């Protein structure tokens, strides 16, 4: 049934959202909220952008590791 739901979402080009809960120290949360206020964006927008950049960076690191392995091997 869940597979059917995912196929329906793909057909409609929608994304399924889930709730994420993380525990961070209070001072990090406070700095994050301050950065959100300064940027004038919503927390949701800031987190989306951060996750996109993080995902891109991890992909870049993985590609670089693969290149090094190919050069060495």
Steps between C-alpha positions, in 0.01 A plus 500: 500500500784741583664422164178601327498827693858579391411432137199730527721775642750456217224524244371820656857629546433564867720418792399329816598691811601355832568653837861510617598536861859563606659585831758779500659701778308812595777739389496351148123538479528860616767580238289333233192701593707817498631419153144437380386836635791681337443333161131585504406151380292234668657216696362261239673687215831516684492130584409401143789703362738356758395142420535562125851638549591216736376238255687664212821523705480134604455403135805705405708336773390154385591578137841629609564184702408286199734699274789455744435126521501472122823699474670284763364166383 
